[in-house]
Structures are given as C-alpha cells and as structure tokens.
Amino acid sequence: MSTTATTKITLTVPGMGSDHCAGIVRTTLQRLNGVEEIETNIASHRVSVDVAANGPDGDALKRAVEGAGYDVAAVSGQAEHDGEAEAAIEEGYLSQARKRLWIAGVPTTLIMLLMMPHMFWQPIPGYLFIVALLAFPVVFLYGGAATHRSSWRSLKNGTFNMDVLISMGSLPPYLIGLVGFVYPMTSFIEMAATITTFHLLGRYLEALAKGRASQAIRRLLTLGAKTARVERGGKEIEVPVKELAPGDIMVVRPGDKMPTDGEVIEGESHLDESIATGESVPVYKSVGDSVIGATINKEGRLRVRATRVGGDTFLAQVVRLIDQAQGSRVPIQEFADRMTGRFVPVVLLISLASLAAWLLFPGALRPVLEWGATVLPWVNPEASTPVLALIAAIAVLVIACPCALGLATPTALMVGSGIGAERGILIRSGEAIQTFKDIKVMVLDKTGTITRGEPKLTEVVAAEGINENELLTLAASVENASEHPIARAIVDGAGERGVRPGEVSEFRSTGARGVSGRVEGRHVLIGNRRLLEEADITGLEALDAAMQALEGKGRTAVIVAADGRAMGIVAVADTLKQASVEAIRGMHALGLHVVMITGDNARAARAVADEVGIDEVEAGVLPEGKVDAIRRLQEKHGPHVAMVGDGINDAPALKQANVGIAIGAGADVAIEAADVTLVRGELSGVVDAMHLSRATFRKIVQNLLWASGYNAAAIPMAAAGLLHPMIGVIAMTASSLSVIGNSLLLKRRHARYHAGGKP
C-alpha cells in the first residue's frame, strides 16, 4: 500500500446484500486508478474506499458502482456511522422493496387466479391478452425495471451480478409467450410474472431478516444522547452532542443519558452501564471516576468534564469494532468466494447447455422426466421438446442464484458480533472467530486480569497482649502520610474496619524498606523484618510463624513496632477478581490448558495459581519476556495459544498470541493490540467468548454446507427438467432465508447457554 496521504470516502450501497455482490463492487472499484484500499460491510451496506490525492472523487466512485449494477444511496467523506442517516436509508430501501412487492404482487395474484380455471375448467376468452397486460408492469416497469437496469449495467461493465440471472429468467418467458398471439403454443407469461414477483418477495424478506441480524449495531447507533447541558459563560446551555469538545463541563441530571465519555468532577450517583458492559446492576460513581457516554444517570446530579468526543468515545469504538468484525472475512469463506466469483458465468453456460441438450437429445432425457413425473406433481413429460428445453434453461437460471452462499458467512458474523456486543464481548475479526475455536492454551496475566491490580488489606495479626484496633490505628496513622499503594491499602482497610487514623508527626520514609513517625507521643516504625532488626526492635521472634504463613500465601506483610517493641503484622495482597476462580474452572471444562505469566516472584505467583486452579506458572517474567514465553508455548502446543492481558506491557504478547484478548478496563494500547476485548473486565468473558466463537463458526459451516449442497443438488435437477422455474425461484428465496434464519438461531442458542443449558 502506498505511503502517500489518502482520503476515505464511504458509499452506502443498499443492494449490496451478499459477499458475491460485495466482490463485484470491490473488483469494479479496484480498476480505478488512485484507489488504495477497499473495505465492504454487508451488514451496514457500506463501502469505505481509501483514495490517493490524485484519485477519483466520490462522484466517480458512485458512477463506477452504479455501472456495476448497484444503486448508491449516499456518499460521505467520513467513515464514522451516522445512526439516524443509516436508519433513514435502510428504511427507505425497505419501503421501496415493500412498494415494488405490492405493485408486482397484486397483478401476479390476479394472473394466478385466472390461470387455474383457464387451465383446468373453462378457457377464458382473451386470456393471453389479459395476462400479457397484467404481467407487463410486473416484468418491465416498476416491478422488474430496477432488476433489468442493474443487469444491463453489470453486463455492460463486464461483470455478472445476481440480477443477470433473474433478468434472463423472466424476460425470455414473457417475450416467447407473446408468440402465442400469432402461433398456438404454451404461454410462459405467467412464469415471467411469478419469477419477478418471487424475486422481489425474496429481496424484501431478506432485507427484513438482515435488519434483525444487524440490529445490535443499529441499537448502539441510536442509544447515544442527542443533546448535552454544558456550562458556558457562567450559564447552563443545551447544545448538540456533536458540538461537544474535550474539556467541556457537562451537567447530567437524574434520568439523563451521559452525553459523552468524561470524568466526574462534582457529585455522586449510580449509573446504568448495561449498554457498555451488559451488567444490569448500576455502578456507583463519584469525583474522579470515569464515565461512559450513553450510560444513564439514575439519581444524583453530576458535573462531568468531557474527555472524549465524536469518534474517540467508547461507544464509537465499540461500533467500530463491531463494524470491523461484520465486514471482516473468515478464512473458510475463501472457498465460497472462489465459487461465487465464477458462479454466474458458469450458470449461464449450464443453462445454455441444458437448452441445447434438450433440443438435441430429447430421447435420452425424457426417461428421467417420466420417472420424475411419478413423484413430482409439476413435471409434465407430455410437453413438447421446445417447451421442456425452455423450462430447463430458465429453471437453471433462477434456481442457481448464489445469494445463499454469499450470505453464509456475513449473516453469522452479524448475529455473532451483535450477541457479543450485547454481552460485553467485542470480537474484532472473523479470522479471530475461526482461530479462537481451536485454542488449546489460555495464557493469563496476573495483575489486573486474575487479580484486581489494587492492593487490599487482608490480614491483621496482633502480638500477644496487643489490641487489634490499637495496632491498626498506629499503622494507619503513619501510613496515612504516605502515597505508596501499600500504605493506601492499609489506610483504606482500616477505614473499612471502623478505624480512623490519628495525627502523625516526624514522618519519615526509608525508601522501599518502610516508614516511621510519631503518633500520640509514641515512635512508630513500620517495615520489613530487616529494617526492624536494624532498629533493635524486640518481640520479632514471636511473629516469625505468622510472618512465614502470610508470605507463603503470597501476601506482602509488614511489621508494626511502637517504642522499640513489635506490636504485630499487617498484610496486604492484590485480591482476586470475584469471577476468576469460576472462569478458570470454565476454561478447564472447555479443555484448555491454563498458564499464568507474571512479573511477580514465584512464591506470590504460585499462591495465586493454587487459589484459582492454574495449571502452569511462569513467574518473574519481564514485559519483553512475555513475548518469548508465548513463542515457547506456541512451539510446544502449535498455533493454538491465546493470551489475556490488560496493561501496556501486555500489548506485544497479545499481538504474538494467536488470539489476543484484552480486559476492557485496561490500557487502550492493549485493547488496540487485541483480537477480542472483554468490556466488563472479568475473565468469565473469556469462556463466553469461546462459546460464542465456536457457535458462530458452527453456523458459518452449516450455512456454507447448506448453500453449496443446495446448489449442487438443485442445478442438475433443474437441467434435467425436474424443477419448474416457479418452484425454483421459491426454492432460491427459501434457501437464502434459511441461511439467515439459521444464523438468527444463534441468539436462541446463546440465550439458552446463559440460562444454564447446553450452548
């Protein structure tokens, strides 16, 4: 790819409904000079094109796409989603499809009502004229005109889209049927109208079903606030969210949506963050806490400083990740792409071959037809050879539309990524879904992943004759003057136990060894055993057993002494996240070998590993060593290693792993490096993500097998004259809808898994 500056232009192409269509659009645009990179997204019907400085503008891109047979509804100079605009375009497309269906459906229904008595009971005078008149607007005007226009553009451009098959399946029957005015023969006009109408019905139903499949991203696009109350010039004014800038002070009242991402600078409240995390329990927020745009303020009035706006917000990033996943390609899809890329020309050849075979060798084919008549009511072996030849050729055209094959992967990705977004699981690409299902080794970072990453007071051991509250008061009073994380943990832990720190004087820190100060006239020293031995503190031996026990559990233990005598021990530790034990148990149930890699010492690491059930531990690993550790595991287990991490130092290892999984509460750089992001920040999301990836990939395989098997069986039957074109167009529509419906079943299966059933 060129290194010169590029401009991104986005086209909305409502008719781009499958991978085959997207492939034609990509191929067409790639022919233009100056086009650098093309991304198609079937879920949102969007094509994003990176264009060089001397490349084509939006109008030129639009003309090229329309030349390939696809109407362009909108052209914009940015890649961010506009929820309202996209909803309007989609509704307009659906409304147009509905209108075309009605205009075609009413005359076609009248034709069917006339055809039955004319064929089986009483011939209707002027029947051919009436049918030709009713079918004309269906086939040539508002019903089929868009299809034929698309076909003509496609052929003129040297490409073959789906509409070419429908046009060749509907126009010849109508035109041949007109011969009946001058020469007695079977009418095919009814067939032309029926094929066109069922094609339009299929388009309408597909649009409805795909709307359901992609509803997750639509819901996200419409959930954000439209306006914000901001403080400007000493007053509160209401402005559109689009006009917010970083640093603006927003006023968020109870019941309001958070306009954008920010930091609370005044007030406290509970926020409903279910849109971001899937968690229904409101989260407490106060001064200094970060908040997410589109979350709902449940009670108190908040003043919030805007930190991220527009495309930088959490919601925009989520939409972008889903967009990438839905527009991505799964390696298994390459098989379908190779097939659909050559499909239409091959089908045209098979159709012509069927026509020629029936005209040249009717005697060899009629026995097959006679056998078929015994089980298929629509087969008529008594028909003339030209009629049978035409029926076979048209049936091949209308039955062989590769829409189902092109929809197999995108619809499953749409539904799977949508389910993931609703549950706080963002899977960046289809390739990650395919790779994730084969993972055998799950590597976990310790701090911030298995544990909370925040030290917490865990144990208080008072020496004989010493009151525990007295010990905590002395420790908290001195540590209150320190900013060290361990000191804050001791002070916060004391507060939770109802102990308030006193005043301290003569505070002194001795680096990493400890602190000292004077509390109520008593000299207090807090630190490790070596520091206290140097200070000739007495009573240390009595605490040895407790000290060893705490350190054996991975605790950071410090001794508290007052006036030369050991008063006891306070211990802190990085506590486990609530869901870690259950999550690792779930990983084992999936057959995963769980490895923990950490920079901590071996004793602390082993203590955590034993508590949560880790299989293997690599301790004392520096950030740069994590990449080497992942490589060693890949050499041992093959390309089946995933890693979960949350920090900046995890980013290289996340990239090295076959699947990188970032905890959503972690650093942005880790999230950018990952294939999967767990928004809730809990390891249980790994198990959910693996179940989801396996279920999604199963749906992709099922869809591909069904779609390819359907075409493999249907085309020979059509060529042999065993499928009437009207039956064929219904079956073609049913095939595409079955693929979409099968993908939608993912929702039910995943809901059953979360309810405790088998996924």
N, C-alpha and C positions, 0 to 999 in steps of 0.2 A: 504494500500500500504506500501511496505517495506520502511524503512528509510535509507537503505544502498545506497551507490553511484550506479548510473545507467549510462549506455551508451545509447545514442539514435542512432538507425540505421534506415535509411529510404530506403524503397524499392519502385521502380516505377513499377506498375503493369498495363500495358496498357489495358488489357482485363477486368479490374475491373470497369464495366460500370454501376452498379446499386447497391442499398442497399442490394439486395439479394446476389450479388457477394461479396460485402464488408463483409457481415455477415459470409459467408463461410470462407473468408480469416481470419477474426478475430477469429472465432471458431477454425480454424486449428492452428493458432499461439498460442492461449491460452493453447493448450495442451502441449506446450513445457515448460519444467522446466526452471525457470530463467527469463521468460517473465513477466515484471511488469505491463506495460500499453501499450495499442494499440490504435492508432488513425488512422482512414481511411479517406481519402479525395477523393471522387469520381471525383470532378472537375479536380484535378491535377493527378489522378490515383496514389496517393502516400499512402504508409502505413508507419507511424512512430512508431517504437517499442522501448520502454524503456526496456533495458536488464540489469539484475543484473550482478555483477562482474563475477560470475561463470556461467552465462547464455550462450545461443547459440551465435555464431558469425554471420556475415552477410551471409556467405555461407550456414549455417544451416537454417537460416530463408528463404533464397531463395529456398532451396530444399523443405522445408515444403510447401511453397506457390505453387511451381510447382507441388508438389504432390497432391494438391487440384485442379489442373487443370488449373492454370493460369501462363502464362509465366511472368518472371521477367526481365524487360529491363535494370534495373540499380540498384546498391546497393551503398549507400553512408553513411558515418559516421557523417552526419550533417543533420539538419532539415531545414536549410535555402534554399530558392529557388535559383536555378541557371537557369535564364531565357533562356539562349542560349541552355543549355543541355536539358531542358524540351521541348523547341520548337523542337529540333532535334529529340528527342524521339517521340514526338507526330506526327511530320511529317513523321517519319519512319513508325509508326504504320498505319497512314492514307495511305501512299504509298503502304504498304503491303496489306492493305484491298482493295485498288483500283486494285492492280495486281491480287489478288485472284478473285475479282469480274469479271475481264475481262477473266481470264482463265476459269472460270466456265460459264460465260455468253455467250461466243461465241458458245461452243458446245450445251448448252441448247437451244439457239435460233435456231440452226440447227435442233435439235430434234423436237422443236415445229413446224418448217416449214415442216418437214417430216410427223409429226403426223397428221396434218389436212387433207392433201389429202389421206393419208393411211386410215383414219377412215371414211371419208365422200365421197370420189370419187373413187380412184383406189388403191387397195392394192399394196404396194411396195415390190418387191422381196428382200428377205434378210433383211427385215425391222428390225426384232428383233436383228439380229447380228449388224447391223449398229448403232441402238440406244444403245445397250449394250456397244459397243466400244466407242461411243461418251460420254456416261454418266460415264464410268469408271474413267477417270481422275477428273471428276467433284465431284463424290461421294467419291472416295478413295484416290486420290492423292492430288495435290496442292489445289484444291477447298475445300474439306471436311476433309483433313487429320488433320489439326490443331484442328478442332472441335471434331473429334473422339479421338484424343490423349488427349485432355482436358477431354472428357467424361470418358475415361479409367482411367486416373489419379484420377479423382474425385471419381469414384466408388471404386477404389482400396483403397482410403483414407477414405471411409465410409461417404463421403459427396455427395450431389446431386446438381450440378450446372446446369445452363440453357442448356449447350451443351449436357447433357444427353438426354434431350427431343428431340433435333434436331437429334442426332445420332440414337435414337430409331425410329424416324420418317422417316429417309432416308435410313438406312442400310437394314431393313427388306424388304421394297418395291423392292429394287434392287435385293436382293438375291431371293425373291419369284418370281420376274419377270423372272429369269433365268430358272425356271421350264418350261417356255414356249418352251424351246428347246427340251424337251422330252415329254411334255404333253400339248395339246392345252388349253390355258387359257388366260385371260386378262393380258396384260402387265402392270406392275407397275413401270417399269424402268423410264419412263418419269416423274412420280411423284417424284421419288427419286432425280433426277437431278434438278427438279424445286424447291423442298423444299430446297435443299442445296444452290441453286443459290439465291433464295429469302432471305434466311437466311444471306448470305454474303452481299446481297444488303442492307438488314436492318442494318447490322453491319457498313457498310460503311456510310450510310446515318445518322445513329446515331452519328458516330464519327464526321461527318461534322457539324451536328446540335449542338452537345455538345461543339464543338470547338467554335461555335458562342456564346453559352450560357456562356462559361467561358472566353470570350475574354477580359473582363475587367482586370482580374488578369494577363493575358498574356501581355496586353498593358503596365501595370505597370512594369512588369518584364523587358521589353525591353526599357523603357524610360530613364533609368539611363545613365550617361556618362560612356564611356569605359576607357578613359584616363584623366589625370589631369596634368596641368602645376604647378610645385612646385618649391620653392626656396630652393636650397640645395648647400652649399658651395659657396654662392655668385652668383650662376648661376640659370637660369630657365631651368629645365629639364622636360621632359614628362615621366610620369610613369603610369602604370595601376592603375585604381581606387582601385583595391584590395590591393595594396601596401601602400595606404594612412594610416597614423597614426594620432591620435589626437595631435594637436599642429602644424602639418604641415602648412606652409604658401602657399596657392594656389593663382595663378594668373588667374583671369577669365576675358577674353576679351569679347567685344561685340559680341553677337551671340552664345557664348559658353554656354553649359549646366553647371550648378553648379555641380562639381564632388561629393560633399558630404555635409552634414549639417555643418554649420560653423557660424562665426561671422565676419562681415566686420571690417577690421582694417584700410583700406585706400580706398578712392574713394567714388563715389556715382553713382547710376544708378536706372533704373526701371527694375524690374524682373517680368517675366511672371510666376505666381504661379498657373496657372489654373490646372496643374497636381495635386496639393495638395488641392486646395480649390474649384476648379470648377469656380472660378471667372476669367472672361476674361480680366478685367482691370489690367494692370501692376501695381505693387506696388513699391513705392519709397523706396530705401534702402540707408543708409549712415553709417558712422562709428558707431559701437556699435550695429547695428541691426543684428538680427539673420537671416540666410538664409537657405533654404531647398534644399537638394540635388535633382538634375534632373530638377530644375526650370531653366529658360532661361534668361540670361543677355541680356537686349535689347539694351543698349547703352554704358555706361561708363566702363572704366577698373577698376576692383576691386581687392584688395588684401584681402583674406579671410583666417582666421585661422580655420582649421578643428576642429570641436568639437565632432562630432560623425561619426563613420565609420562602414562599414560592417552591421551586423545585428542590430546595435543600431540606424541607421538612421531613419528619419521619413518615407521614402519610404519603408524600410524594415518592419517597424512596421505596416504600412498600409497593406502591403501584408500579414503579419502575421495575422492581424485581419480579413481580408477577408478570408484567409485560414481557420481560426478557424470557421468563420460563415458558409463557404461552407461545411466544414467537420463535422459540429455540427448536432445534432439530435433535431427534433421538437417533443414535447410530443405526438402530434396527430399521428406521424409516428410509434408509438409503435403498433398501430393496424395493419399497413401494415407489420411491422417486424414479428409479430406473424403469420400472414398469409403466408408470403414468406418463413419463416423458415421451414414450413411443406409442402410447396406447391408442390415441385417436387415429393416426395414420394406419396402424395395423388393423384396427376395427374396420376402417373404410375398405381396406384390401379384402378382409374376410367377408364383408358384405357383398362386394363385387364378385368375389369367388363363389359365394353362395348363390347369387343370381345366375352366374354362368353355369354352375354345376346343375342347377335345376332345369335350366333351359337345354343343356347339352345331354345330361344323363338322368332324365326323369325316371326311367325304368329302374335304375339302381336305387333311387331314393324313395320311391313310392312304398316299397315294403315296410320301411321304417315308419312312414306316415300311417300306414294301415295298422301297424302294431300300436302306434301311439293313440289312434282313434279308440282303441278298446279301453283306455284308462284316462284319456284327456278329452273332456267334452267339447273343447273348442277346435279340435283338429278335424278337418274335413278332407278326407282323401279323394272325394269326388270332384273337388275343384279342378279347374283347368291348370295346365302346366304354367302358363304365364302368371296366373294369379298366385300359385304356390311359390313361384320364384320371387315375385314381388313381396309376398308376405315374409318369406325367409330373409330377404335382404333388409327389409325395413325392421324386422324384429331384431336382427343382429345390431343394427344401429342404435335402437332405443334401449335394448337390454344391457348394452356394454358400457354405459357411461361409468367412468372410473371414479365417480364422486365418493362412493363409499370408501374406496381405497385411499383417496386423498384426505378424507375426514378422520380416518382411523386414529392417527396419532394426535392431531391438533385438538380434537374434542376431548380425548382422555387427558391431555395436558391441561386444557382449560379447566375441566372439572377438578382434577387433582390439585392443581395450583390454587384454585379457589378454595377448596376444602382446607388446604394447608394455611392459607392466609387467614381464614376464619379461626383457626386453632393456633395462630401464632407461629406457624412454620413456613418460612419463605424459602422455596427451592428455586435456585437461580436458573437452572437449565434442564432440558430434557436429558442431556447426557448424564447429569448427576443422578437423575432418577434411575437410569439404566445401570449405572455403576453402583449406586447405593444398595441395590437389591442383592449384590454379590459380596458385600463387605463381610469379612471374617474376623477382622481385628479392629476393635474400637479403642483408640488411644485417648486418654483423658488428661488434660492439665489439672493440677490440684487446686491451686489458689484461684478462687473466683468461678471455678467450674464445679468441682465436687464440694468445695467449701465456699463460704460466703466472701472470703477475701477481706474480712474485717475481724480483728482480734476481739475476743469477748471474755470477760471474767468467768471462769468455770469452777474453780475450787478455792476455798479459804481454809487453811489448816492452822489453827491457833496452838501455840505451845501450852504446856501444862500450866494451869492457873491463869491463863490469859483469856479474857472475854473476846469473842469473835468480832463484835461491833467495835470494841476498842482497837483491835488490830486493823480493821477496815478503815476506821476514822483516821488513824495515823497514816496509813498508806495513801488513802485518797487525798488527804490534806497536802502531802508533799507532792504527789504525782499531779495534783491539780495545777501546779506551776509549770508543768512540762507539756510540750506539744507532741511527744513521742506517741505513736499508735498504741503501744502497750500501756502507757500512762493513761491515755484517754479511755482505754478498755477498763482499767481498774476504777477510774472515777465514775464512768457510766454504770459499771456493775455495782458499785457501792450505792449509787443513787437508786438503782432498781431495788436494792435491798433496804431502802429507807435510811441509809447512812449519808449524812451531809458532811462534806469536807470542812475543816476549820481553817483558820488563818495560818499561813506559813511565813516564816522569815528566814533570812540567811540561806535562801535556796541555792543549791549548787549541783551542777551536773558533772559527772565524771566520764563523759563520753558514752561509750556503749556498755560501761560496767555498772552504772547505777546513778542514783540521785540522793541528795541529803538535804535536810532543812530543820528548822526549829518550830515545833508545834506545842503551844501552851507551855513553853519553857523546856520542853523535852527535846533532846537531839535525836532525830530520826534518820536512820540510814537504810536505804533500800537498794538491793543489787544482788549480784551472783555470789556464790559461796567464796570465791577467791577474794573479792573485794572486802567481804565481811571478815574473812580470816586475817587479812592485812590490817584491819581495824581492831583486831583483838576482841572481837565480839564473842561472848560466852553463850553456851547452850546450843551451839550448832549441831553437836553430835546427836542430840535428841531428835533433830529434824531430818537426819540422814535418810531413814527408811521412807518417810513421806516424800522427800525430795526425789529419791530414785523411782518411786512408784509413779509420781506425776510425770517425770521425764520419760519414763518407759511408755507412757500413754501419749507421748508426743506433745506434752504441754510445755509452755515457756514459764518456768517457775522462778520467782524472785523471793528472797528472804527479807523480812522486815525486822529491823532491830531498833530499840529505843534505849538510850542511856547505857550502851555497851552490852545489852542483853538481847538475844534473839526472841522476838515476840511470836513469830510464825511465818507461814508461807502464803503468798497469793499466786495463783496460777491463771494464765490466760491461754487461749487457743483460738485458732481460726476454726470456727464451728462449721459443722456440716450443713449444707442446704437441706431443707426438710425432705425433698423428694429424692435425694441422691441414692439412698440405700435401695428404695423400691425401683428406681430407674435402672440401677446396675443389675438388680435381680431380673428385670425385664430384658436387659441385654443378654444375660445368660440364657434366658428362655428362648431367645432368638438364635442361640447357638454361637454367640460372639465370644471371642477371647478378649478380655478387658485388661488393658495395660494403662498404668498411670506413669506419666513422665513429669518430674518436678525438680525445681532447683533446691528444694529443701533437703535437709540432712536425712540420711537413711532411716534413722530411728523415728523421726516425726512422720516421714512418708509411710513407713511400714505400719505405724499405729493407725493412720487414716485408712490405709488399704485394708487392714484387718477388720476395721469397723464397718466398712461398706462392702467388703467382699471382692476386692480387686484381685485378679489372677496373677499379675506380674507388675513389678515396680522397678522403675529406673530413677534413682534419686541423684541429687547433686548435679543435675544436667543444666548447663548454662544455655541461654537462649539460642546461641548459634549451634549448640549441640543437639537441640531438639530435631533439627532437620536431619542430622546424621542418624539419630535414633529412629526416625521414621523410615529412612532408607534401609537401615538394618532389618527392620520389621518387614519391609517390602521384599527384601532379598530372601527372607525366611518364609514368608506367607504368600508371596506373589502380589499382584496389583489389587489387593483387596483390603487396604488399610485406610480407615477413616480416623480423623482426629477432631476432638472438640476442644476449643480454647476460647479465651476471652480477651487476652491482652495484646498490646502492640508486639511484645516479644513472641507471640504465638503465630503472627501472620506468615512468616516464611515456612513454618512447619505446616500450617493449614494449606498453603499452596503446594507443598511437596506431597501431602497425603492425596490418595486417590479421590477422597471426598473430604473437603474441609468444612467443619461445622462450627459456626460462631455463636456464642451466647450473646443474645441481643443486648444485654445490659453492658457488654464490654466495649472495647475501643472500636471506633469507626473503621480504622485500618484493618482490624481483624475481620470485621463484617465484610469489607470490600474484598478481602482475600478469600472468603469462604464461598463454598457452593451452596451451603444451607445455613440459614440464620434462624435461631430459636429466639423469638421476640420475648418470650416470658422469662428467659434466663434460667430455666430449670432443665436438668438432664432428662426428665421424663419426656421432653420434646424429642429427644433422640429416638426413643422407642416408637413414639407416634410417627415420626418422620420415616422410620424404616418400614413400619406397617403401611404407611401411605405410599411410599415409593414402590414397594412390592405390589400393592393392589393396583396402582396406576399402571405399572409395567404389564401386569397380567391383562388389564383391559386393552392396552395397546396391542399385545399379541393376539388376544381374542378378536379384536376388531380387524387386524390385518388378515388373520386366518379366515374370518368370515367373509370379508370383502373379496379377497383373492379367490377363495373357494367358490364363492357365488359366481364370479365371472368365469372361472374355469368350467363350471357346470352349465351355466346359462347360455354361453355363446355357442357351444356345439349343439345344444337343444334348439336354439333359435335358427342356426344354419340348417338343421335337419327339418325345419318346418314344424317343430313340435311346440313352439311358443308363438301365440298370436301377438302381434305388436301391441295391442291394447293391454294384454296381460303383461307383456314385457315392460311397458312404461310404468305400470302399477308396481311390478316387482322391483324395478330400478329405484323407484321412490321409497318402497318399503326397505330396501337394502340400506340406503343412506340413513333413513330414520332409525333403523335397528342399530346401526353403529353409534349414532348419537344417543339413543336410548340406553344402550349397553354402557356407555361412558357415564351417563347420569346415574346408573345404578351404584357407582362409586360412593355417592352420597349416602345411600341407604346402608351399604356395607360398612362404611367407616363410622356411621352413627351407631350401628349395632356393635361394633368393636368398642366404642367408648361407653356403651351401655353394659359392657361386660361379656358380650357374646363373641363368637369367633369371627374375625375380620374376613 
